[in-house]
């Protein structure tokens, strides 16, 4: 699933790769996916954007968005995979394909769920609007934004719930959470009320530092970029490191199911009690 670092990288790659290209055709799904959402019928997308050039690509929160010169926008969320391909590559099944006049194309696929939405800047989706309104962790205004949200949150809320649910910080999900909490030396199940002022400060700094490094390296090694390559940030806590020694103390990394997902942690460096 795409989270903030991958969103930043994919939007940057799209900016460098497809901006200026002209849409020749748009192909609807080769196979319907009942958990893939569109704005209307995807078969109508071609009539709306064929002949138009891509003007820009941006990333914010959990969304990557392409803007066309005719004013329409195509946004994809965290459950959608985007791949850039040439005429010598075979896309296989897809949920949407955009072909350009130079015989390259963008292919969008969905594994679990996701939205591929063509809109005219009036997309009334709560997740989309929260992602647009949120302050980026890479912004100098993030310190105040973080502090205000922390102060307004219930003291009994767990740290995982605080950071990765309710779209308090769009784009910061359960995936990037693991390394953020590892660097801050905080267990995911700890409550807000248990944090000292120093730990709160360390948590904010960890969010900024880890996400900055992840974004600079093009995303986590558990995800892929638009060329199908694994991203370059080597995760310290993930499915790739479960059962391995902690890089700090050597204790074996553990995992548990918690709040609808898996958490990874070092029981020595991130004590729950």
MIRO-792154 format. One record per atom (N, C-alpha, C): residue in three letters; x, y, z. Coordinates in steps of 0.001 Angstrom, whole numbers, padded with zeros to 6 digits, always signed. Atoms other than C-alpha are relative to their C-alpha. Example, Ala and Ser with C-alpha at 12.3 -4.5 7.8 and 13.67 -1.06 7.14 Angstrom:
% residues 2
ALA+000890-001190+000000;ALA+012300-004500+007800;ALA+000900+001200+000000;SER-000820-001190-000060;SER+013670-001060+007140;SER-000770+001090+000730;
This chain:
% residues 273
UNK+000838-001196+000000;UNK+000000+000000+000000;UNK+000876+001251+000000;UNK-000765-001237+000083;UNK+001300+003441-000934;UNK-000264+000868+001226;UNK+000121-000973-001071;UNK+001992+005802+001938;UNK+000812+001231-000393;UNK-000548-001311+000335;UNK+003465+009288+002098;UNK+001310-000044-000801;UNK-001261-000026+000766;UNK+007045+008483+000930;UNK-000169-000475-001437;UNK+000214+000513+001351;UNK+005853+006451-002057;UNK-000828+000974-000833;UNK+000792-001013+000689;UNK+003274+009101-002940;UNK+000899+001121-000521;UNK-000927-001055+000405;UNK+006024+011726-003026;UNK+000878-000473-001152;UNK-000886+000513+001042;UNK+008299+009521-005123;UNK-000733-000243-001315;UNK+000744+000299+001229;UNK+005649+008362-007604;UNK-000426+001288-000698;UNK+000377-001270+000634;UNK+004416+011910-008177;UNK+001213+000647-000655;UNK-001234-000541+000579;UNK+008033+012971-008785;UNK+000368-000764-001275;UNK-000311+000800+001186;UNK+008589+010092-011221;UNK-000968+000305-001145;UNK+000980-000346+001040;UNK+005375+010918-013073;UNK+000292+001377-000581;UNK-000345-001343+000456;UNK+006415+014566-013262;UNK+001154-000071-001004;UNK-001175+000117+000867;UNK+009702+013514-014851;UNK-000264-000845-001247;UNK+000184+001000+001059;UNK+008240+010802-017107;UNK-001146+000286-000959;UNK+001174-000102+000869;UNK+004759+011621-018410;UNK-000511+001417-000225;UNK+000451-001381+000219;UNK+004276+015382-018079;UNK+000410+000447-001412;UNK-000225-000416+001377;UNK+003963+016815-021596;UNK-000454-001016-001022;UNK+000489+001020+000924;UNK+002765+013544-023120;UNK-001483+000219-000294;UNK+001391-000156+000431;UNK-000517+013531-025050;UNK-000717-001348+000030;UNK+000793+001226-000105;UNK-003217+010962-024353;UNK-000567-000383-001359;UNK+000583+000517+001240;UNK-004103+008840-027385;UNK-001313-000728+000292;UNK+001191+000785-000321;UNK-006581+006453-025758;UNK+000012-000378+001473;UNK+000142+000466-001375;UNK-007880+005226-022416;UNK-000808-001290-000027;UNK+000673+001292+000013;UNK-008788+001592-021903;UNK-000592-000304+001370;UNK+000645+000358-001267;UNK-011298+000538-019219;UNK+000499-001346+000503;UNK-000529+001232-000601;UNK-010713-002496-016960;UNK-000108-001223-000914;UNK+000055+001286+000698;UNK-009800-005787-018580;UNK-000784-001010+000840;UNK+000726+000868-000913;UNK-011337-007402-015529;UNK-000533+000855+001128;UNK+000623-000828-001031;UNK-013790-005768-013157;UNK+000475-000413+001400;UNK-000426+000198-001389;UNK-012685-005386-009537;UNK-001040+000705+000864;UNK+001129-000610-000715;UNK-015559-004832-007137;UNK+000423+000973+001098;UNK-000487-000961-000979;UNK-013348-002889-004742;UNK+000907+001051-000634;UNK-000656-001111+000681;UNK-011997-000490-007353;UNK-001075+001008-000378;UNK+001020-001020+000205;UNK-013890+002787-007521;UNK+000424+001012-001054;UNK-000198-001000+001039;UNK-014249+005215-010405;UNK-001013+001123+000197;UNK+000978-001089+000032;UNK-016047+008502-010945;UNK-000820-000178-001276;UNK+000773+000341+001176;UNK-018780+007313-013277;UNK+000546-001257-000661;UNK-000420+001178+000746;UNK-018069+004742-015964;UNK+001402+000227-000564;UNK-001357-000199+000533;UNK-014331+004298-016737;UNK+000055-000072-001528;UNK+000053+000037+001468;UNK-015338+003600-020342;UNK-000195+001399-000577;UNK+000205-001378+000453;UNK-016195+007319-020535;UNK+001242+000874+000179;UNK-001198-000802-000266;UNK-012720+008474-019445;UNK+000681+000428-001295;UNK-000694-000322+001250;UNK-011335+008342-022987;UNK-000575+001249-000660;UNK+000633-001154+000647;UNK-013863+010847-024347;UNK+000342+001303+000721;UNK-000252-001195-000796;UNK-012934+013235-021536;UNK+001453+000471-000058;UNK-001409-000431-000050;UNK-009115+013226-021771;UNK+000815-000344-001244;UNK-000755+000305+001229;UNK-008092+011815-025193;UNK+000340+001291-000733;UNK-000454-001205+000682;UNK-006060+014456-027049;UNK+000565+001049+000926;UNK-000507-000978-000964;UNK-005156+016276-023858;UNK+001400-000384+000479;UNK-001334+000233-000547;UNK-001605+016661-022550;UNK-000047-000033+001522;UNK-000154-000023-001459;UNK-000537+015953-018990;UNK+000787+001257+000366;UNK-000616-001273-000379;UNK+000289+019274-017361;UNK+000885-000127+001231;UNK-000778+000114-001232;UNK+001561+018172-013946;UNK-000386-001264+000751;UNK+000294+001108-000906;UNK+001702+015455-011306;UNK+000410+000432+001401;UNK-000278-000399-001379;UNK+001529+016057-007566;UNK-000368-001139+000947;UNK+000323+000976-001028;UNK+001407+013998-004386;UNK-000302+000698+001308;UNK+000354-000584-001294;UNK-000261+014817-001071;UNK-000743-001058+000808;UNK+000661+000979-000862;UNK-001302+012668+001873;UNK+000119-001401-000555;UNK+000032+001357+000542;UNK-002369+009307+000477;UNK-000377-000023-001479;UNK+000425-000113+001393;UNK-003065+010545-003082;UNK+001126+000454-000923;UNK-000795-000512+001115;UNK-001152+010944-006332;UNK-001001+000522-001022;UNK+000966-000605+000915;UNK-002850+013258-008814;UNK+000686+000522-001259;UNK-000448-000471+001308;UNK-002293+013914-012519;UNK-000978+001062-000486;UNK+000862-001030+000561;UNK-003627+017137-014005;UNK+000220+000089-001505;UNK-000043-000120+001455;UNK-004475+017404-017699;UNK-000179+001459-000395;UNK+000071-001393+000462;UNK-004259+020588-019753;UNK-001431+000479-000188;UNK+001394-000418+000148;UNK-008039+020557-020221;UNK-000670+000269+001351;UNK+000518-000324-001322;UNK-008466+021071-016463;UNK-000441-001185+000832;UNK+000399+001183-000756;UNK-009489+017537-015472;UNK+001191-000580+000758;UNK-001032+000620-000823;UNK-007571+015582-012834;UNK-000328-001476+000196;UNK+000158+001417-000298;UNK-007011+011880-012286;UNK+000771-000282+001278;UNK-000679+000297-001255;UNK-006273+010884-008712;UNK-000101-001479+000323;UNK-000018+001365-000486;UNK-005270+007519-007339;UNK+000374+000033+001475;UNK-000287+000016-001431;UNK-005131+006569-003685;UNK+000961-001120+000354;UNK-001054+000886-000486;UNK-002980+004309-001534;UNK-000124-001450-000443;UNK+000176+001388+000407;UNK-004462+001048-002845;UNK+000251-000261-001469;UNK-000177+000120+001451;UNK-003614+001693-006510;UNK+001484-000028-000357;UNK-001366+000071+000509;UNK-000393+000666-008246;UNK+000064+000635-001385;UNK-000197-000642+001301;UNK+000837+002805-011150;UNK+001306-000485-000607;UNK-001191+000454+000702;UNK+003293+001481-013733;UNK+000128+000722-001344;UNK-000296-000594+001297;UNK+004923+003279-016663;UNK+000633-001076-000863;UNK-000493+001055+000873;UNK+005523+000957-019625;UNK+000212+000523-001416;UNK-000238-000314+001402;UNK+006799+001064-023194;UNK-000758-000984-000868;UNK+000738+000860+000924;UNK+005355-000556-026294;UNK+000530-001434-000024;UNK-000576+001348-000025;UNK+007652-003552-025772;UNK-000393-000791+001237;UNK+000409+000667-001235;UNK+006076-004384-022405;UNK-001476-000386-000070;UNK+001373+000501-000008;UNK+002875-006322-021733;UNK-000648+000307+001343;UNK+000593-000416-001273;UNK+000528-004875-019107;UNK-000771-001083+000734;UNK+000840+000987-000667;UNK-001590-007968-018389;UNK-001342+000616+000366;UNK+001280-000569-000438;UNK-004863-007312-016555;UNK+000213+001322+000714;UNK-000105-001311-000633;UNK-005493-003781-015341;UNK-001389+000557+000276;UNK+001255-000704-000281;UNK-008161-001476-013931;UNK-000150+001255-000869;UNK+000052-001104+000950;UNK-007254+001404-016272;UNK+001358+000086-000696;UNK-001248-000185+000752;UNK-004672+002033-019016;UNK-000123+001280-000807;UNK-000068-001225+000795;UNK-003713+005412-020485;UNK+001134-000147-000999;UNK-001002+000101+001061;UNK-001910+005192-023840;UNK+000331+001393-000513;UNK-000450-001292+000507;UNK+000156+008137-025065;UNK+000366-000111-001479;UNK-000251-000017+001451;UNK+000877+009186-028638;UNK+001399-000470-000376;UNK-001352+000496+000295;UNK+004534+008099-028326;UNK+000107-001498+000275;UNK+000067+001452-000202;UNK+003413+004486-027693;UNK+000485-000468+001369;UNK-000208+000396-001394;UNK+004171+004530-023969;UNK-001355+000058+000683;UNK+001286-000040-000694;UNK+001436+004070-021405;UNK+000151-000140+001505;UNK+000112+000165-001445;UNK+000439+004197-017747;UNK-001048-001062+000279;UNK+000903+001086-000346;UNK-001163+001118-016242;UNK-000314+000081+001484;UNK+000430-000056-001386;UNK-003191+001186-013046;UNK-000650-001321+000390;UNK+000572+001247-000497;UNK-003945-001955-011054;UNK-000345+000149+001476;UNK+000427+000000-001394;UNK-005642-002636-007733;UNK+000042-001428+000512;UNK-000040+001334-000586;UNK-004914-005607-005496;UNK-001174-000200+000951;UNK+001063+000151-001002;UNK-007225-005146-002489;UNK-001149+000979-000253;UNK+001016-001026+000227;UNK-009075-001856-002961;UNK+000705+001288-000408;UNK-000588-001277+000378;UNK-008525+001595-004407;UNK-000889+000771-000941;UNK+000779-000868+000868;UNK-009918+004524-006338;UNK+000841+000592-001115;UNK-000632-000636+001169;UNK-009011+005772-009840;UNK-001036+000988-000522;UNK+001101-000952+000131;UNK-011040+008935-010054;UNK+000364+001175-000901;UNK-000143-001146+000901;UNK-011274+011414-012949;UNK-001019+001045+000431;UNK+000913-001010-000541;UNK-012727+014676-011678;UNK+000394+001395-000476;UNK-000212-001384+000448;UNK-012977+018411-012276;UNK+000300+000931+001170;UNK-000383-000756-001193;UNK-011588+019576-008895;UNK-001145+000161+000984;UNK+001124-000038-000941;UNK-014924+019021-007142;UNK-000221-001388+000604;UNK+000070+001355-000529;UNK-014131+015580-005723;UNK-000329+000059+001486;UNK+000486-000114-001370;UNK-016167+015400-002500;UNK+000240-001290+000785;UNK-000379+001184-000748;UNK-014283+012562-000840;UNK+000719+000436+001268;UNK-000546-000445-001277;UNK-013425+012890+002844;UNK+001507-000231+000090;UNK-001432+000298-000056;UNK-010012+011195+002551;UNK+000790+000958-000897;UNK-000652-000901+000944;UNK-009124+013338-000471;UNK+000101+001408+000595;UNK+000015-001349-000548;UNK-010133+016562+001239;UNK+000916+000133+001216;UNK-000898-000038-001158;UNK-008272+015687+004446;UNK+001461-000036-000444;UNK-001373+000050+000512;UNK-005153+014840+002442;UNK+000423+001351-000554;UNK-000313-001325+000541;UNK-005328+018190+000659;UNK+000213+001030+001111;UNK-000046-001000-001060;UNK-005851+020100+003917;UNK+001132-000232+001002;UNK-001011+000333-001001;UNK-003189+018323+005981;UNK+001314+000724-000259;UNK-001328-000591+000106;UNK+000201+019863+006677;UNK+001005-001129-000223;UNK-000988+001028+000324;UNK+003008+017829+005125;UNK+001027-000138+001122;UNK-001079+000195-000985;UNK+005528+016257+007543;UNK+001303+000660-000432;UNK-001216-000650+000497;UNK+008169+017900+005342;UNK-000092+001521+000071;UNK+000210-001443-000094;UNK+006725+021373+005992;UNK+000509+000538+001343;UNK-000423-000601-001276;UNK+008187+023745+008630;UNK-001173+000241+000946;UNK+001177-000200-000842;UNK+004604+024146+009900;UNK-000453-001284+000688;UNK+000463+001276-000546;UNK+004388+020474+010874;UNK+000097-000053+001522;UNK-000153+000047-001457;UNK+005620+021054+014456;UNK-001258+000492+000707;UNK+001225-000525-000614;UNK+002615+023217+015355;UNK-001200-000898-000312;UNK+001094+000890+000419;UNK+000246+020955+013383;UNK-000030-001252+000865;UNK-000106+001207-000827;UNK+001479+017887+015271;UNK-000415+000296+001436;UNK+000283-000341-001395;UNK+001291+019602+018650;UNK-001485+000264+000228;UNK+001433-000296-000138;UNK-002262+020831+018065;UNK-000835-001282-000024;UNK+000756+001249+000101;UNK-003510+017378+017044;UNK+000244-000857+001237;UNK-000312+000766-001206;UNK-001724+015721+019968;UNK-000771+000537+001199;UNK+000697-000610-001132;UNK-003239+018169+022451;UNK-001503-000254-000039;UNK+001439+000207+000156;UNK-006730+017559+021044;UNK-000413-001473+000064;UNK+000291+001429+000020;UNK-006471+013748+021174;UNK-000238-000546+001406;UNK+000325+000606-001290;UNK-007813+011531+023958;UNK+001248-000646+000609;UNK-001202+000526-000659;UNK-005131+010565+026524;UNK+000114-001522-000046;UNK-000034+001457+000007;UNK-006136+006867+026408;UNK+000229-000588-001391;UNK-000233+000467+001359;UNK-005519+006647+022657;UNK+001403-000602-000095;UNK-001327+000587+000191;UNK-002681+004304+021714;UNK+000769+000808-001041;UNK-000834-000754+000933;UNK+000236+005721+019759;UNK-000277-000418-001437;UNK+000332+000427+001361;UNK-000583+003576+016735;UNK-001303+000638-000455;UNK+001289-000584+000376;UNK-004190+004775+016767;UNK+000138+001494-000253;UNK-000194-001445+000148;UNK-003065+008395+017184;UNK+000620+000349-001349;UNK-000730-000347+001220;UNK-000680+008351+014238;UNK-000667-000537-001259;UNK+000340+000704+001241;UNK-002185+005866+011784;UNK-001492-000232-000230;UNK+001435+000157+000240;UNK-005989+006092+012116;UNK-000684+001370-000046;UNK+000850-001198+000026;UNK-008761+008644+011570;UNK+000542+001120-000887;UNK-000563-001002+000918;UNK-006661+010458+008928;UNK+000481+001261+000711;UNK-000612-001147-000678;UNK-005031+012686+011532;UNK+001228+000473-000771;UNK-001203-000283+000780;UNK-001878+012462+009434;UNK-000102-000787-001303;UNK+000204+000744+001248;UNK-002915+011441+005907;UNK+001308-000418-000666;UNK-001200+000531+000622;UNK-000352+009232+004225;UNK+000939-000689+000967;UNK-000793+000690-001010;UNK+001151+008050+007502;UNK-000837-001155+000516;UNK+000783+001174-000340;UNK-000200+004535+007841;UNK+000802-001010+000793;UNK-000616+001042-000801;UNK+000683+001276+009506;UNK+001366-000411-000529;UNK-001276+000394+000578;UNK+003583+000685+007111;UNK+001158+000855+000489;UNK-001087-000886-000422;UNK+005756+003740+007814;UNK+000045+000159+001511;UNK+000071-000135-001461;UNK+004605+003748+011440;UNK+001089-000810+000698;UNK-000906+000912-000690;UNK+006904+000826+012302;UNK+001377+000621+000234;UNK-001329-000588-000152;UNK+010204+002611+011657;UNK-000043+001311+000769;UNK+000155-001240-000773;UNK+008903+005890+013074;UNK+000059-000302+001491;UNK+000047+000329-001433;UNK+008152+004268+016430;UNK+001289-000670+000458;UNK-001275+000610-000369;UNK+011353+002242+016362;UNK+001048+001074+000270;UNK-000980-001069-000213;UNK+013461+005379+015971;UNK-000318+000786+001268;UNK+000398-000746-001196;UNK+011460+007079+018740;UNK+000075-000862+001258;UNK-000057+000959-001106;UNK+011835+003926+020936;UNK-001320-000043+000782;UNK+001327+000008-000609;UNK+008082+003856+021587;UNK-000778-001211-000504;UNK+000810+001165+000362;UNK+005891+000731+021608;UNK-001332+000473-000587;UNK+001249-000438+000641;UNK+002812+000983+019321;UNK-001227+000003+000912;UNK+001171+000112-000872;UNK+000428+000045+022163;UNK-000006+001012+001147;UNK-000027-000966-001105;UNK+001529+002734+024581;UNK-001046+001093-000204;UNK+001029-001043+000038;UNK-001030+005402+025442;UNK+000639+001386-000029;UNK-000501-001384+000042;UNK-000616+009105+024803;UNK+000340+000502+001399;UNK-000199-000515-001362;UNK-000935+009789+028526;UNK+001279-000528+000641;UNK-001212+000570-000588;UNK+002122+007606+029210;UNK+001272+000681-000509;UNK-001194-000624+000593;UNK+004456+009742+027090;UNK+000469+001200+000806;UNK-000575-001197-000601;UNK+006799+012228+028679;UNK+000080+001090-001068;UNK-000160-001100+000959;UNK+007296+015629+027077;UNK+001147-000285-000955;UNK-001142+000331+000848;UNK+010657+014404+025789;UNK-000390-001047-001037;UNK+000428+001031+000939;UNK+009048+011330+024196;UNK-000936+000576-001062;UNK+000864-000653+000985;UNK+006404+013492+022533;UNK+000825+000757-001031;UNK-000878-000733+000900;UNK+009129+015668+021075;UNK+000767-000973-000900;UNK-000726+000998+000785;UNK+011099+012609+019975;UNK-000895-000639-001054;UNK+000937+000593+000948;UNK+008002+011174+018305;UNK-000181+000912-001207;UNK+000146-000948+001109;UNK+007464+014322+016247;UNK+001257+000044-000853;UNK-001259-000048+000739;UNK+011139+014489+015296;UNK+000204-001278-000808;UNK-000144+001273+000699;UNK+011076+010813+014346;UNK-000879-000042-001242;UNK+000893-000059+001167;UNK+008085+011335+012042;UNK+000672+000771-001130;UNK-000631-000851+001016;UNK+009911+014125+010224;UNK+001251-000658-000558;UNK-001271+000558+000457;UNK+013299+012404+010079;UNK-000194-001257-000840;UNK+000195+001267+000712;UNK+012080+008951+009011;UNK-000694+000223-001337;UNK+000708-000237+001262;UNK+009647+010242+006395;UNK+000860+000765-000994;UNK-000921-000708+000888;UNK+012261+012616+005003;UNK+000971-000979-000650;UNK-000937+000988+000542;UNK+014737+009751+004621;UNK-000703-000941-000971;UNK+000755+000888+000887;UNK+012084+007468+003126;UNK-000307+000672-001333;UNK+000340-000724+001232;UNK+011025+010123+000623;UNK+001239+000226-000863;UNK-001237-000242+000743;UNK+014619+010949-000357;UNK+000494-001268-000700;UNK-000428+001270+000575;UNK+015252+007249-001030;UNK-001082-000651-000861;UNK+001016+000475+000935;UNK+012084+006874-003087;UNK-001005-000970+000555;UNK+000973+000903-000596;UNK+009999+004900-000603;UNK+000629-001249+000591;UNK-000460+001197-000728;UNK+010232+001651+001344;UNK+000292-001180-000936;UNK-000353+001170+000807;UNK+011784-001564+000031;UNK-001114-001050-000054;UNK+001170+000882+000070;UNK+008421-003259+000622;UNK-000951+000423-001114;UNK+000866-000532+001055;UNK+006898-001167-002222;UNK+000799+000176-001291;UNK-000650-000165+001303;UNK+007621-000558-005918;UNK-000312+001362-000605;UNK+000203-001279+000669;UNK+008001+002541-008079;UNK-000735-000211-001321;UNK+000796+000122+001230;UNK+006366+003259-011464;UNK+000681-000856-001064;UNK-000702+000868+000947;UNK+009009+001167-013253;UNK+000012-001456+000466;UNK+000060+001355-000535;UNK+008294-001896-011122;UNK+001193-000386+000844;UNK-001184+000269-000817;UNK+011518-001576-009126;UNK-000320+000196+001481;UNK+000150-000188-001436;UNK+011652-002018-005363;UNK+000600+001340+000400;UNK-000510-001295-000454;UNK+012110+001320-003606;UNK+001252-000208+000867;UNK-001368+000121-000526;UNK+015453+002066-001931;UNK+000155+000135+001506;UNK-000138-000121-001454;UNK+014717+002782+001727;UNK-000105-001395+000618;UNK-000025+001323-000622;UNK+015658-000342+003699;UNK-000717+000083+001348;UNK+000789-000046-001236;UNK+013005-000869+006374;UNK+000721-000736+001125;UNK-000582+000639-001177;UNK+014202-001676+009860;UNK-000991-000934+000674;UNK+001050+000861-000536;UNK+010881-003093+011031;UNK-001077-000173-001070;UNK+000995+000306+001031;UNK+008690-004781+008409;UNK-000056-001508-000185;UNK+000047+001428+000310;UNK+007800-008165+006963;UNK+001371-000516-000419;UNK-001337+000395+000445;UNK+011357-008175+005601;UNK+000958-000272+001161;UNK-000936+000121-001130;UNK+012957-008012+009069;UNK-000574-000783+001173;UNK+000624+000772-001085;UNK+010491-009983+011208;UNK+000814-001265+000291;UNK-000773+001174-000396;UNK+012360-012638+013195;UNK+001501+000208-000060;UNK-001425-000319+000078;UNK+015721-010935+012603;UNK+000434+000736+001270;UNK-000474-000739-001176;UNK+017937-009401+015324;UNK-000228+001506-000157;UNK+000131-001456-000013;UNK+017217-005786+016254;UNK+001348+000615-000360;UNK-001269-000624+000392;UNK+019858-003549+014604;UNK+000670+000788+001124;UNK-000560-000751-001128;UNK+020366-001761+017940;UNK+000501-000930+001107;UNK-000345+000806-001172;UNK+020352-004434+020665;UNK+000137-001494-000284;UNK-000123+001408+000342;UNK+020192-007782+018869;UNK-001172-000872+000405;UNK+001203+000760-000365;UNK+016841-008848+020362;UNK-000811-000298-001255;UNK+000749+000391+001179;UNK+014642-010708+017888;UNK-001243+000875-000173;UNK+001157-000823+000318;UNK+012038-008500+016174;UNK-001269-000846+000065;UNK+001258+000718-000161;UNK+008492-009555+017083;UNK-001108+000681-000792;UNK+001169-000595+000636;UNK+005097-008994+015499;UNK-001254-000463+000720;UNK+001299+000319-000571;UNK+001500-008937+016721;UNK-001085+000595-000889;UNK+001169-000618+000612;UNK-001942-008272+015321;UNK-000534+001056+000967;UNK+000493-001067-000882;UNK-003208-004952+016668;UNK-000723+001058-000826;UNK+000818-001021+000659;UNK-005954-002546+015572;UNK-000134-000252-001495;UNK+000269+000323+001389;UNK-006663-004362+012339;UNK+001209-000148-000891;UNK-001205+000159+000806;UNK-003076-004760+011213;UNK+001132-000571+000824;UNK-001166+000568-000671;UNK+000347-006126+012066;UNK+000903+001123+000509;UNK-001030-000903-000520;UNK+002767-004264+014316;UNK+001289-000789+000193;UNK-001308+000579-000217;UNK+006503-004999+014419;UNK+000707+000864+001042;UNK-000685-000779-001047;UNK+008654-003993+017385;UNK+001125-000818+000601;UNK-001040+000627-000784;UNK+011752-004730+019403;UNK-000453+000036+001460;UNK+000507+000003-001379;UNK+010593-005846+022875;UNK+000960+000604+001011;UNK-000965-000592-000898;UNK+013791-004486+024398;UNK+000088+001520-000192;UNK-000125-001431+000282;UNK+014107-001103+022671;UNK-001328+000747+000122;UNK+001327-000624-000033;UNK+010342-000443+022623;UNK-000853-000716+001039;UNK+000717+000675-001076;UNK+009033-001555+025984;UNK-001440+000496+000085;UNK+001423-000364-000057;UNK+005246-001648+026307;UNK-000365+000621+001332;UNK+000354-000477-001328;UNK+005111-001046+030034;UNK+000872+001163+000456;
